[in-house]
Structures are given as structure tokens and as C-alpha cells.
Amino acid sequence: MVIYVAVVALAGVFWLGGCAASGGKPAAPAGGQTAKPAAAEQNRKMPPPAGVPVLMYHKIGGEKGNDAVISEALFISHMEFLHNNGYKTLSLAELEAYLDGRAELPPKPVVITFDDGYRDTYEIALPVLKKYGLKSTLFIPVADADRRLSWAELREMKAAGMEIGSHNYSHRELAAMTPARQAEEIGRSKEVLDRNLGQDSRYFCYPNGSYDAETLRLLKAKGFRLAVTIEPGWVKRGDTPLLLKRVWMGNGVDLKQFETRLTREDYPII
């Protein structure tokens, strides 16, 4: 009888081990403690992020000799890297909440932005972003809406998780305009976006990085909360919300340089 009981007990041990191996819950470690997933444990030990790299993309395609263009293959490898290495994409609404102290950053935060509203943002970038579950923001010169991209396409992009922000009405340098012309361009861009997309547009991108003190005053008066420049660097709490820096992306940024720009605030400028 003793032998029979021992055999049954031993069989039970093997059955429990096989259940864990085939998808059942593994036994708790010795001491009654529950094992923590390695990724969660690693994130718990990470220091708070020093800031947020806001990536600046323009056109995706095969154009040579233009560093504002990135090849489709390199763009996809950038997005795969973010997905495979645990980066958390933020919307600009979430970045705003961090900057004004309403929220803290997750581990490995990053913001993805696209300027100008080329068709490849819809045809190439959007499917890749959806595949990997990545958030992003498109800044479009509103006068070009319904030319490069239809309003129906822009609404589809917004529904898929891509914020649509203003890149002014025309893609002209604001600092070269009179105050009255600036007011007309900025105000019209917001009115047309809001009417066609059913939103309260709060995010702006300066065409060619051009602005002056009047531009900042007008943006604030029109209700814009954040604006991005082409100045290099990360975004940190305490930055001027209408003068946020970004990280340039193009064919010159291979995967090694991409990782450097995500991990070093003092990344070398190419």
C-alpha cells in the first residue's frame, strides 16, 4: 500500500509539471512568492525618463539626395525597433498632460510626428503604425487638405489613432508675414480643421520652423496648447509649450543612429 501511494504521488508531480509546460499556471517559487514577468521587473527598475524624443518625419519614398525623405524599408525598421524594444508612443494630448504636471511618463516614451501631409503618410505609414499599435500626429498645411489627402482619408487616419494638427493654412514662413496675415492664416487653419474633423485643434507645427513673438501670441490667443519646432533635442517638463524641440528623421538616420537618438539627449547631429 505504501508503494502504491508513493507511485500515485509521483505521477501527480509529473502531471502538474506537464500542465505548467502546456499552458497551465506554473507553480509558485519556493517561499510562496509569485514570480514577476521579466519585462515588468525591468521597467520597475528603470529610472524616470529624462525627457521625450519627438520624432520628426516628412516624406516616405525612394527620392535620393533629400534627407527629409526616408525610404519605406528604413521607416518600417524604425517602427519595428520601437515595437520590439518596448517603446510607448504618446499622443500630443498625453505629452501635454505630462508637461503641465497632470501625468507622469511611462518607461521609454516617444512621440511620432509627420509634417506636410504627403500621400505616403496615409498609404505607407498608417498601415505600419496600425500593425504595431503606435500612436502618431500628422501636421498638415490646411490649404493642401483635400488635395494630397481627402477629408475622408484624414478622418480615417484620426479614427485609427493619428492626431491631426495644424501646419498653418499655407506652408509659408510666418515670421515673414504681417501680424494681420499671421492671424488670418493661423485662425483659418484652426477653423477649417475643426469644422471638417469635428475637433478642437490645439497642436501646431511651424512651417520651416519660422515664427516670431507675434506668432506665439496669436497661437495662445487662438487656443493652441503645444507647438513644435525644428530645433533639435528632447522635450522635458519646464519647456515652453509653444517651442517644443524635435528629433530629425530621414535617410541619414540608420538603426544605430535611431537608437542613439532615442537613448541619448545629447545625440550627435549629422
C-alpha positions in Angstrom: 0.0 0.0 0.0 2.8 2.4 0.8 4.4 1.7 -2.6 1.1 2.3 -4.4 0.6 5.7 -2.6 4.1 6.8 -3.5 3.6 5.9 -7.2 0.4 7.9 -7.3 2.0 10.9 -5.6 4.9 10.8 -8.1 2.5 10.6 -11.0 0.8 13.7 -9.6 4.1 15.6 -9.6 4.7 14.8 -13.3 1.1 15.7 -14.2 1.4 19.1 -12.6 4.8 19.8 -14.3 3.3 18.9 -17.7 0.3 21.2 -17.1 2.6 24.2 -16.5 4.6 23.4 -19.6 1.5 23.1 -21.7 0.0 26.5 -20.7 -1.2 25.9 -17.2 -0.2 28.2 -14.3 3.4 27.5 -13.2 4.0 26.6 -9.6 5.0 29.5 -7.3 8.7 29.7 -6.4 9.9 28.4 -3.1 8.9 30.6 -0.2 5.4 31.3 -1.6 6.4 34.3 -3.7 4.8 34.9 -7.1 7.3 35.3 -10.0 7.1 38.7 -11.7 7.4 39.0 -15.5 10.9 39.9 -16.6 9.7 43.0 -18.6 7.7 44.4 -15.8 10.6 43.9 -13.3 12.9 45.6 -15.7 10.6 48.6 -16.2 10.2 48.9 -12.4 13.9 49.2 -12.0 14.3 51.8 -14.8 14.9 55.4 -13.7 12.3 58.0 -14.7 12.8 59.1 -18.3 14.9 62.2 -18.8 12.5 63.5 -21.4 10.6 62.6 -24.6 12.1 62.4 -28.1 9.6 63.8 -30.5 10.4 62.2 -33.9 10.0 64.3 -37.0 9.3 62.6 -40.2 8.3 64.1 -43.6 8.1 62.1 -46.7 8.5 58.3 -47.1 9.7 57.1 -50.5 12.6 56.5 -52.8 13.8 60.0 -53.5 17.6 60.3 -53.4 19.6 63.2 -52.1 16.9 64.6 -49.9 17.4 63.9 -46.2 13.8 64.9 -45.4 12.8 61.7 -47.2 13.1 58.3 -45.6 12.9 55.0 -47.5 10.0 52.7 -46.8 12.3 49.9 -45.7 14.1 52.2 -43.2 10.9 53.7 -41.9 9.5 50.2 -41.3 12.7 49.2 -39.5 12.3 52.3 -37.2 8.7 51.3 -36.3 9.7 47.6 -35.7 12.5 48.8 -33.4 10.1 50.8 -31.3 7.7 47.9 -31.1 10.3 45.2 -30.4 12.1 47.3 -27.7 9.1 48.3 -25.6 8.8 52.0 -26.5 5.5 53.6 -25.6 4.1 56.1 -28.1 2.4 59.2 -26.7 -0.3 61.3 -28.3 0.3 65.1 -28.1 -2.6 65.2 -25.7 -0.7 62.8 -23.4 2.5 64.8 -23.9 0.6 67.9 -22.9 -0.7 66.2 -19.7 3.0 65.3 -18.8 4.2 68.9 -19.4 1.6 70.5 -17.3 2.0 68.0 -14.4 -1.2 66.0 -14.8 0.5 62.8 -15.7 3.9 61.0 -15.5 5.8 59.4 -18.3 5.7 55.7 -19.0 9.1 53.9 -19.5 10.6 54.5 -22.9 8.2 57.3 -24.1 8.4 58.6 -27.6 6.2 60.8 -29.9 5.9 60.2 -33.6 5.1 63.2 -35.9 4.7 63.7 -39.6 4.9 67.0 -41.4 3.2 68.2 -44.6 0.5 65.5 -45.3 2.1 63.6 -48.1 0.0 60.7 -49.5 2.6 58.2 -48.2 1.6 59.1 -44.7 -1.7 57.5 -45.5 -0.6 54.8 -47.9 2.6 53.6 -46.2 2.9 55.0 -42.6 -0.7 54.4 -41.4 -0.7 50.6 -42.1 2.6 50.2 -40.4 1.5 52.2 -37.4 -1.7 50.2 -37.1 0.2 46.9 -37.4 2.4 47.8 -34.4 -0.3 49.8 -32.4 1.7 53.0 -32.5 0.2 56.5 -31.9 1.2 59.5 -34.0 0.4 63.0 -35.1 0.1 64.5 -38.6 0.7 68.2 -39.2 -0.9 69.3 -42.4 -0.9 72.7 -44.2 -4.7 73.0 -44.3 -4.8 74.6 -47.8 -3.4 71.3 -49.0 -6.2 69.2 -47.4 -8.4 67.6 -49.9 -5.6 67.8 -52.5 -2.9 65.4 -51.2 -5.3 63.7 -48.8 -9.0 63.8 -48.8 -11.0 64.8 -45.7 -12.4 61.3 -45.7 -8.9 59.9 -45.5 -7.9 62.4 -42.8 -11.0 61.3 -40.8 -10.0 57.7 -41.3 -6.4 58.5 -40.0 -7.8 60.2 -37.0 -10.1 57.3 -36.2 -7.1 55.0 -36.4 -5.3 56.9 -33.7 -3.4 59.6 -35.6 -4.0 63.1 -34.3 -4.4 65.8 -37.0 -2.7 69.1 -36.2 -2.2 72.4 -38.0 0.9 73.2 -40.1 -0.6 76.6 -40.7 -3.1 77.3 -43.5 -0.4 77.7 -46.2 3.1 76.3 -46.0 4.6 79.8 -45.8 7.0 81.2 -43.2 5.0 83.0 -40.5 7.8 85.3 -39.4 7.8 86.9 -42.9 4.1 87.8 -42.6 2.4 90.9 -41.2 0.6 90.3 -37.8 -2.7 90.6 -39.6 -1.7 88.0 -42.2 -0.4 85.7 -39.5 -3.7 86.0 -37.6 -5.7 85.2 -40.8 -3.6 82.1 -41.6 -3.5 80.6 -38.1 -7.2 81.3 -37.4 -8.3 79.9 -40.8 -6.2 76.7 -40.3 -7.9 76.0 -37.0 -11.4 76.9 -38.2 -11.2 74.6 -41.3 -9.6 71.7 -39.3 -12.2 71.9 -36.6 -15.2 72.1 -39.0 -14.1 69.2 -41.1 -12.7 66.9 -38.4 -15.1 67.7 -35.6 -12.3 68.6 -33.2 -10.8 71.5 -31.1 -7.4 71.8 -32.8 -4.8 72.5 -30.1 -1.5 71.5 -31.7 0.6 73.4 -34.2 3.8 73.0 -36.3 5.7 76.0 -37.7 6.3 75.8 -41.5 10.0 75.7 -42.0 10.4 76.4 -38.3 9.5 80.0 -38.8 7.9 82.1 -36.0 8.3 85.3 -34.1 6.8 86.8 -30.9 3.6 87.7 -32.7 3.2 84.1 -33.8 3.4 82.9 -30.2 0.9 85.5 -29.0 -1.6 84.5 -31.8 -1.3 80.8 -31.1 -2.0 81.3 -27.5 -5.0 83.6 -28.2 -6.4 81.0 -30.7 -6.3 78.2 -28.1 -3.3 76.3 -29.3 -1.7 74.4 -26.4 1.5 72.9 -27.9 3.6 73.8 -30.9 6.6 72.0 -32.3 9.8 73.5 -33.9 12.6 72.0 -35.9 15.1 72.7 -33.2 17.0 69.5 -32.2 16.5 67.9 -28.7 14.1 66.2 -26.4 11.0 67.6 -24.7 11.1 68.0 -20.9 8.9 69.3 -18.2 9.5 73.0 -17.9 9.9 73.6 -21.6 8.0 76.4 -23.3 4.9 74.5 -24.6 4.8 76.5 -27.9 8.5 75.9 -28.6 9.0 72.2 -28.3 12.1 70.6 -29.8 12.0 67.5 -32.1 14.4 64.8 -33.4 15.0 64.8 -37.1 14.4 61.6 -39.0 15.5 60.8 -42.6 17.6 58.5 -44.7 20.7 59.6 -42.8 19.3 58.1 -39.6 20.1 54.4 -39.7 19.1 52.0 -37.0 22.2 52.6 -34.9 21.7 56.4 -35.0 18.0 55.9 -34.4 18.7 54.0 -31.2 21.2 56.7 -30.2 18.6 59.5 -30.7 16.1 57.5 -28.6 18.5 57.0 -25.7 20.8 60.0 -25.6 19.5 63.5 -25.2 22.9 64.8 -26.4 22.8 62.7 -29.6 25.2 63.8 -32.3 23.7 66.0 -35.1 24.5 64.5 -38.5 
